[in-house]
Amino acid sequence: MSELIATQKEGVLIIRFTVSRIMSGVDVARIGERLANLAHSEGKKVLLDFANLQQMCSPMLGKILALNKECEQNGITLRLCGMESHIKEVFTTTGLNKLLKIHDTQEEALAAFRKKGWFW
């Protein structure tokens, strides 16, 4: 079973975690590579949906930051959504919420993509 599922909606590539935990270095490496490949596969708008994810290890944060940097370098807008409160708290505590565009729901993120000339 794949840890990620990709769909398209409103011109946005939505990448959704299908696993509830990402805890091992092997998983982080595999998921990080797959995220990067998917982000480059279609379009200029990518939404990473955390709705199913309950736990992740800190190296996964590094992979998400690397993905964000890679997206910025390639003119791809990356947004995140659907985080459990305890995961979102980690992003806030570490200050990553200031570097990444994080939304509570997929609908909010899609609405933000529709706004022209407006960046969070």
C-alpha positions in Angstrom: 0.0 0.0 0.0 1.2 3.5 -0.9 1.7 6.1 1.9 0.4 8.8 -0.5 -2.5 9.2 -2.9 -2.5 12.0 -5.5 -5.6 13.5 -7.0 -6.4 16.7 -9.0 -9.1 19.2 -8.0 -9.5 22.7 -9.4 -6.1 22.6 -11.0 -4.4 21.7 -7.7 -2.5 18.5 -7.2 -3.7 17.2 -3.8 -1.3 14.7 -2.1 -2.9 13.0 0.8 -1.2 10.8 3.4 -2.9 7.4 3.6 -0.9 6.3 6.7 -1.4 7.3 10.3 2.2 7.2 11.3 5.6 8.0 9.8 8.2 7.0 12.3 11.1 5.2 10.6 14.0 6.6 8.7 13.2 4.2 5.8 9.6 5.5 5.6 10.8 9.2 5.7 13.2 8.6 2.9 10.7 6.8 0.7 7.9 9.3 1.4 10.2 12.2 0.9 11.3 11.0 -2.5 7.7 10.2 -3.6 6.6 13.7 -2.4 9.3 15.4 -4.5 8.4 13.3 -7.6 4.7 13.9 -7.3 5.2 17.7 -6.7 7.1 17.9 -10.0 4.6 15.7 -11.9 1.8 18.2 -12.6 1.1 21.9 -12.5 2.2 24.7 -10.3 -0.1 24.2 -7.3 0.4 21.4 -4.7 -1.6 20.8 -1.6 -0.2 18.3 1.0 -3.2 17.0 3.1 -2.3 15.6 6.5 -5.9 14.6 7.4 -5.0 10.9 8.0 -1.6 11.5 9.6 -1.6 11.1 13.4 2.1 10.9 14.1 5.3 11.7 12.4 9.0 11.8 13.4 11.0 15.0 13.3 13.1 14.0 10.2 9.8 14.2 8.3 9.6 17.9 9.1 13.0 18.2 7.3 11.6 16.5 4.2 8.6 18.8 4.2 10.9 21.8 4.4 13.1 20.4 1.6 9.9 19.9 -0.5 8.9 23.5 0.2 12.3 24.8 -0.9 12.3 22.7 -4.0 8.8 23.9 -4.9 9.8 27.5 -4.4 12.8 27.0 -6.7 10.6 25.6 -9.4 7.7 28.1 -9.2 5.4 25.7 -7.5 3.1 26.9 -4.7 2.9 24.4 -1.9 0.2 24.6 0.8 -0.5 22.2 3.7 -3.8 21.4 5.4 -5.7 19.0 7.6 -3.2 18.7 10.5 -4.2 17.3 13.8 -3.8 19.9 16.5 -0.7 18.3 18.1 1.1 18.2 14.7 0.1 21.7 13.9 1.5 22.7 17.3 4.9 21.3 16.3 4.9 23.5 13.2 3.9 26.5 15.3 6.4 25.9 18.1 9.3 25.5 15.6 8.2 28.5 13.6 7.6 26.5 10.5 4.1 28.0 10.3 5.9 31.2 9.2 7.7 29.5 6.4 4.9 27.2 5.2 1.4 28.1 4.0 -0.8 26.1 6.4 -4.6 25.9 6.3 -7.0 24.1 8.6 -9.0 22.4 5.9 -8.7 21.4 2.3 -11.5 23.7 1.3 -9.6 26.7 2.9 -6.5 25.8 1.1 -8.2 25.4 -2.3 -9.9 28.8 -1.7 -6.5 30.4 -1.1 -5.2 28.9 -4.3 -8.1 30.6 -6.2 -7.2 34.0 -4.9 -5.1 35.9 -7.4 -2.2 37.8 -6.2 -2.8 36.9 -2.6 -0.2 35.0 -0.6 -0.3 34.0 3.1 
